[in-house]
Amino acid sequence: MVRDRFTEALSLDGHSFDVCHTGEAVEAALRRDLPDIVIADVDLPGLDAFELVGMLTTVAAGRPIPPVVIRSNETTEDGEDGHFVFMGGSDQPEDLRALVRARLAAADTALKHGRILIADDDWSLRKSLQVRLQKEDYEVLTAMDGLEAFERLSDVPDLVLTDVDMPGLDGLGLVQRMRSTADYREIPVIIMTAHATAGEEAAEGLKLGANDYVRKPFDWQELSARVQTQLRIREISRLTAEKQRDLAIIELAGAAAQEINNPLAVITARLELVLSELDEADSNYKSLEQVDHLVHRTANVVQKMSQVRRYQVQNYCGGVNILDLDGASADEEDESGETDL
């Protein structure tokens, strides 16, 4: 009954669920697909809160999945013990709903450096890279070869770090396939080349579209610097694209306002002329007065369109985002309170 109340409440925020009744089922679900958050009864058969933390550490491989523990018999107030969020004795759906929102937001903030996909058939090297990158606060995905790495691109990594020599689809084949796929074309790739053939492999990789390369055995500081550089370039590119989008929307809104405003001005003038010649007792007067009111409302919208100065959206029905004319056309104030025109 409590479980149903919680899922019903959380469904209001658009979450989907994988419901488990035992510790064994939890482990199977985690290995099947990693969730964004785990909400667990402290008395779940076969799994207590600390065992859950250990399981998440093992299965999630560094991905921050915050566990929330509910329905405890302890008298401790809501809070954290360093490993999980503890709700104390609360079983109110709204309390959990607010807590889930906060924990998901915190988890997003924790991934401050980006998501990196490592593709290498050498388990020890792959694990070593994973541990080092996670210590620098990157989220890390791993793959044993190029085929698995290509499948994992659906998880939208910010950077791919791939070995060249792998069974099946090698690193060069992975780069070639990525650059020929629209969804993955812009993801930066650093190839790791064997020292003996580094020059040839690096040249071929760069020709196919790789962004950079490192030689094995590599220096960690050099690799870390190259990773940071590629992520910075990607972020700058993303921000540039967003600015171009914003400028295009502002220009489009201004052009549309100009095109609409000219015939609208004529309609307004004609309506005013007709209304001035009609007697208020005329049956058409009230109808035309309503039309005039709607025309002035339209003119107000067109004026806001002509004053759009930033990209700001609001949610519309059906999950569609539309331009928020009030917000996009309003003057911004700087920290001193002065209006930015």
N, C-alpha and C positions, 0 to 999 in steps of 0.2 A: 504494500500500500504506500509506504514512504517512497519507494523507488518510482512508482507511477506518478506520485505527486511531483517529484523532482524532475523527471523527464518531461512531464507536461509543462512545467514552469520554464525549463530551459529551452524547450521547443519554441517558445515565444521569441527567443533571440536567434532562431535559425540553426540551432545545433542539431547534428545527427548523433546517434548513439550506437554503441556496441555493449549490450547489457550482459554481465556475467554474474554467476551465482556462487562460484567457488574460486579459490586461488588458482587451481589448475586451469580453469576456463580463462582467467585473467592472463596467465602466461601465454596460453595459446592465442588469445586475441592480440596481445602485444607483438608476438612473432609474426602474426598474419599482417598487421598493419598498425603503424605507430599512431596513437591519437595525439591530440594537442593538449589534453588534460585528462587526468584520471581522478574520479571521485569514488572513494572507497569507504565501506563500512569497516570500522575498526574491528568488528567481530565477525568479519567474513570468514567462513570455514576454510581453513588451510592457508590463510594469509593474514598476518597482522600488518600494522602500519610500517614497521621497520623492515619487515620482509619485502613489502611492496617497494620501498625505497631501493633496496638492494636489487630487486628484480628490474626496476626501471634503469638503474645504473648499468646493469649487464646487457639488457636487451636494447636499450635506446642508443647505446654507443655514443654518449656525449650530448645527444639532443636534449635540451631542457624541457622535460615533460613534468609540470608541477602536479604532485599528488595532493588531493584535498581529502582529509579524513573527517567523517561525519559520525554522528550518533554515539559519541563516546560516553561512557558512564562516569568519566572523571569530572571533577568539579572545576577544572581549570577553565579560565575564560578563553574566548576566541583568541587565537594568536598563532605563532609559529614556534617550532622547537628546533629550527635549523635544518630540518630535513623535509618536513611537510607542513602544510597549512592545517591547523586544527580548529574545528568549528565548535569545540566544546559540546554542550548539550543541545545546541540549536538544531531543530529539524524543520525550520521554516523555509519554504521554497524561495522566497524573495531574498533571504539572507544568502543562500547558496548562489542564487542568480547573480547577486552583486559581487560575491567573492570570485565566482568564475570569471566575470568580466575583468576584475582587477588582476587576477592571476594570468589570464591570457595576454593582457596588455603588458604585464611585467615580463612574460616570456618573450614577447616580440621585441621588447627593449633590450633584453639580454643578448639577442643575436645582433650585436651592433656592428660586426665586421663583415657579415655576409656568409653565404653558403658555398662551400667548395666541394666539388666532386673529384675524388681520387680514383684513377683507373690504373691498376697495376696487378699483374699476376703473382708478384712476389708478396706473400702474406706479411712477412716481417717488415719489409719496406713500407707496405701500405699501412700497417699498424703504427709504425714509427711516425710516419707523416701525420696520421690521424691524431695521435696523442699530442704531437707538437703543435699542430694547428688549433686543436681544441684548447690548449693552454693559452693561446693568443685570442681566445673567445670567438673563433670561427665555428660555424656549424659545419659538420663534415659528413658527406655521403661517400660510400666506397663501392667499387665495382672490381670484379676479377679480370675482366677483359673488355674489349671495345663494344661488343654486343650488349653486355649488361650495362655498360656506361651509357650507351645510347638510349636504352630503356629508362634509365634513371634521370635522363634529361627532363622527363615529364615533371620531376620534382623542382624544376626551375632553379638550378644552381647559378651562382653569380660568376663562377670561374670553374674551368675544368683543368685539372692537373693530370696529364696522362703519360704513361710510359709509351715508348715506341714499339718495342718488341713484346707482343702479347699473342697468345694463341687465338685462333678464330679471326676476329676483326682486330687488327693492330692499331696502334695509335694514329698512324698516318691515315688509315682507312676511316677511323673515327672522325678525324678532322675533316676529311673530304665529305663524309656523310653529313656532318653538322653544317658545313658551309653550303651544302646543296638543299638544306631543309630550312624553310623560311622562319619557323619558330625558334630555331637554335642558331641562326646565322650570326647573331650579334654577341653570343656568349664567348668571352675571351678564353683562349686555350694556351696553356704553357705545356710544352712537350719536354719529357725527360729522356735524354739520349745517352746511349752507352758511350763511354769515353773513347773507345777505339774507333767508332764510326760517327762520332758526334758531329763533325763538320757536314758530312753528306746528309745525315738524318735531319739535322737542323735546317739545312738549306731546302730540303724537300718539304719539310713541315711548314716552313715559312711560306714557301711557294703555294702550298695547298690552302693557306689561310690561318695557320697558327700565329698567335700574337707574340710569343717569346719562347725561349728554350733554356734549359739548364743541363749541365753535364753531370753524369754520374761518375763517381760518387760526388754529390754536391755539398757545397758549404751551406749550412742551414741559414745563416744570416743573409747570404746572397739569395737563396730561394724565398725567404720571408720578404725581402725587399722587392723582389720581382712580383710576388703575389700582391703585395700592397699597391705597387705601381699599377698593375692591371686593374685592380678593383677601383682605384682612384680614377683611372681613365674611363672605366665603365660608368662610374657615378657622374663624372663630368659630362659624358655623352648623354646619359639619361636626363640630366638637368637641362642640357642644351636642347634636347628634343622636347622636353616639357615647355621650355620657354618659347620654342617655335610654335608648339601647339597653342599656347596661350595667346601669342601674337596673332595667329591665324584666326582664332575665335573672336578676338577683339576686333580685328579688321572685318571679319564677316558680319559681326553684329552691327558695326558702324555702317557698312555698305548696305545691309538689309534695311536699317533704319532710314537711310537716305532715300532708298528706292520706294519705301512705303510712305515716307513723309510727304513726298510731292503730291501723289494723288489724294492722300488723306487731307491735305490742306485745301484742295479743291472741293472735296466732299463737305468739309466743315463750312467753307464759305457759302456753298450752295444751300446747305441746310439752314444756315442762319438767314439767308435771303428769303427762302420759302417760308420759314417760321415768322419772319417779320411781316410778311404779306398776308398771313392767315389770321383769322379771328380765333381767339382762344376757345370759342364755343364750337368751332369747326370740329367735326368728328375725326379728322385726320391730324389735328394739331397735337393731341396727346401721343399718338403713335410716333409722329415725327420727333417729338420732344424726347421720347425714349430712345429713338435711334440716335439723336444728337448726343444723349448721355453716353451711349455705348461708343460712339465715335470719339468722344473726349477721353474715355477710358483707354481706348486703343492708342490714342495720341500719347497718353501718359506712359504706356508700355514702350512705344516707339522712342520716346525721349530717354527712358532708361537704357534701351538698347544702344542709343547713340553715345551714352556715357559709360559703357562697360569698359573697365580698366584692369580687370584681373579675371583669372579663371576660378570661378567658385560655383559649385553645383549643389543641388538639393535633391533628395530622393522623391521620385514621383511614383505613381501607382505601377504595379508590376515589376518593382525592383529597378526601374529605369531612372538614371540620373539626368536631370535637365539643368540648364544654366540658371543659377539663382540671380535673377535680375536685380533684386534689392541689394543683395550682398555684393554682387560683382560691380555694381555702379555706385556703391556708397564710398564716400571718402574714407581712407584709412588714416588713423591717428598714430603718430609715432609715440615713443615712450614719454615724451615731454608733454603730450596732450595736444600738440599742434597738428592740424590737418595736413595730410600729404596730398597735394594736388598734382 
